[in-house]
Amino acid sequence: MELLRHPELADRLAAAHALGTLRGGARRRFEALARHDPRLRALALIWQERIAAMTELQPQEGPSAEVWKRIQIELRRERAIAAAGAPDAKGGGWLSRWAWPGVALAGALATLAAVAINLQLGSRLQEREGALALAQAESAAAVQQNTQLVSQLGATPQIRYVAVLQDDSAKPAVLVTFDLRSSTLTLRRVGDFREGAERSLQLWALPASGGPRSLGVLGEGGEVRLTAEEQAVREVPALAISLEPKGGVPSERGPTGPVLFKGALLPTS
């Protein structure tokens, strides 16, 4: 089955793959299809970018103040016990003078170790209970979440064309999508290339006949939006990005610097 003939199913599978809920043989089949179909690979990259952006909003968690408070209480209690029950230094022999502090210290360390173990066991128990609850609700929640995400995607952009621009070693560098609803080309950097302060990256349409046409200059951010009509990309088989002087060069001159990335522009339906 050619998966992209069923765009809603392809979107759901790509979303599930990015979320990690697509497992087993289904995940392996999806990855095998994506390796041979750049359009499906582009959908997977789109969802990975969206999920990554969502996880960046999650707050970082550290040890709670209650943990440190309990440790301080235990330390104070051990010190009070040691002060109340310690023998008189003058009345005891050398054994009592030297053995008692060691015993008190050992007891304090043992108490701290017990507290730490209890806290760790409690934390692991809570994690296991949470994992069990998550596993029980995972199926229904995953379907609901995937459906919501697909609905959100369908309600915002209407992606008509996609391209994965790669370098000479076939490493993805820029993901390009064309939104028919807003007549917008969106470029997302998925590689680590940076052009430097005195250079610019320029996007070119490579038509079947005639010379390259400039579609715009990329900014320095991770995502760039360029206005373009559908006729400017409708019959363009490929896109390319060249390294140019700051601000780019006129379209009629064509690329003057090296072409760094290129790839086929493919319709999604």
N, C-alpha and C positions, 0 to 999 in steps of 0.2 A: 504493500500500500504506500502510495506517495503521500506522506503525511501533510504536506503543505496544500494539498487539495481540500483539506479540512482545517481551515485556519483557526477555528475555535479550539479544536482538539490540540493542534500544535502549540497554541498559546498556553493551554492548561498544562501540557507536558513540560514546556519550557519553564513555566512558573514553578511546577512541582520539582523539577530538577534543581532550580536555584534554591528553593526552600529546603531541599534535602529529603522531601517526602516521597520522591520517586525512587524506588529501591529495587534491588534484585534484578531479575531478567529484564523488567521494563526499563530500568535505568541504563543497563548495558545496551539494549536495543536502541534507545534514544541517542546515546552517545555514538553508537556506530553509524546511525543515520546522519547525525550532525557532522561527523568527520568527512562525509562525502557530499554534503549539501550546505553550501555557504549561507543560504537563506535561513535554514534551521539553526545554523551556528550563530547567525546574527541575532535571532530571537533569543537564544540562550544567553548571549552576551547582554542583551537589553535587560533581561530579567535579573541577571547577576548584578548589573549596575544598580537597578532599582532596590534590590534586597540589601546590597552593601550600603546604599544611602540610608536605608531604614535603620540598620544596625548601628550606624554612627551616632544616632540620636539616643541610644541606650546609655544611661548614666553608669559610671564606674562604681563598683561596690568594694568596700573595705571592711575590716573587722569592726564590729559595732562597739560603741562605748561601753555597753554592758559587759562585754568580755573582759576588758581591762579593769572595770570596776570590781568584778568578782575576784580577779587575781589580787588586786590591792587589798580587798577585805580579807582574803586568805592570808596574805603576808602579815597584816596587822594582827590577826588572830594568833598566828604562830609566834609572833614576837611577844605578845601579851602572855601566852602560855609559857614561853621560855623564861620571861622575866619573873613570873610568879612561882615557877617550880624549880628554878636553878638553885643548886646548893651553894652555901657560903664558901667563898673562895678561900677564907682563912681556915675553915674547919676541915676541908677536904684535903686529901692527899693529891699527889701529882696526877693520879689517874682521874680523879673527879674534876680537877681544874682543866685538864686537857680533853678528856673524853666527852664531857657534857656539851661544849659548843659544837663538837663534831656531830653528836647525836641530834642536837637541835637543828643543825643545818641539814643533816640527812633527812630528818622528818619534814622540814620545810620543803626540801626538794621533792620528796616523795609526794607531799600534798599537792605541790604545783604540778607534778607529773600526772597525778590522778585527775586534777582539774582539767589539764590539757587533754588527757585521754577522753574524759567524759564529754568535753566540748566537741572533740573531734568525732566521737561516736555519735553524739547528738546531731552534729552537722551531717554526718553520713546517713543517719537514719532519715533526717528530713529530706536529703537529696534523693534517697531511694523512694521515699513516699511520694515526693514530687514527680520523680521519673515514672512511677507506677500510674499516678493520676494522669500524667501527660500521655502515657502510652494508651490508657483507656479511652482518652478523649481525642487521640491523634487523628483517627480516621475521619470522624465527622468534622472536626475542626479544620483539618487540612483541606477537605473538599469545600467547606464553607469559605475558608480564606482564599483558596485558589479562585473560586467563583467570584469573590469580591474583587480580587486583584484584576482578573480578566475583565470584569465589568468596568472597573476604573480605567483600564487601558483602552477599552472600546469607546468609553465616553469622552476621552480626551483626544489623543492623536488618531489619525486615520493613515497609518503607515502604508504607503503604496510601493516604495522602492527601498531596498537595503543594499549596503555594500560593506565588506570588510576589507579595508586597505591594509596591505601587508608590505613588509620590507623584502629585500632580496633573499632573506633566509626564510621566507614564508611565516614570519612572526607577526601576528596582528598588532597594528599600531593605532588605527582610527576606525571607529564604527560610524557609518553614515546611514541615516534614515531620512526619507522624504515624507513629510506629512501633507497629504493632499488637502486636508481641511484648512490648514493655515498657510499653505504654499511655503513651507519652511524646510530647509535642509538642516538637520541637527547632526553635529559631529562630536563624538565623544572619544577622547583619547583613552586608549586602553594599554598603551605602551609607556615607556619612561623617557622617550626622546624629548629634548628641549632645545629649541632653536637658538637661544641666546638673545641678548638685548638688542643686537644690531641686525638681526635677521627676522624674517617672517616666513610662515608656511602659507602657501597659496594653493587653493583647490582648483582643479582643471577638469572640465568635461572633455572626454576623448571620443568625438563622434565617429561614426563609421567612415565618413568622408569629410575632408576639410581639416583645417588645423585645430589645435586645442582651443577651448574657450574658457576664460576665467569665470569661476562661480563665486569667488570671494576670497578674502584673506582671513586666516584663522587668528583669533586672539590668543592670549597666553593661558587662559583658563582651561579647565578640564573639559568644558562643554561649550560649543560655539553654535549659534543659530544664524543661518544665512537665508535671506529671502530669495526664493526662486520659483518661477512658474513651472507648471508641469511640462509644458512644451520644451523647456530648457533641458529636461532630463528624460523625457519620454523615450526617445530613440537613441539614447547615449549608452553604448555597451559597456563603458568602463569610465572610472574616475582615477585621477592621479593627484598627488601632492608634491610640489617642488619647494626647494629652499631658495628664497629670494631675498633681495635687499629689504630693509625695513619698510613696511607699508605695501609691499608687492610691486608688480610691474603691470603695465597696460595689457589688456587682453590681446590686442592685435600683435603684440610682440611674441606671445607665447612664452613658455618657460625659459628663463635664462640661466637658472641654476640647476643643480642635480635633482632628478626625480627620485624622491626618497620612498614613497609609498604608492601603491596602485592596487586596483582590484576591480572585479566585474560589478556592475550595477544591475541588480536583478529585481524584477517585480515580485511582490509578495502574493499575487493571485493572478 
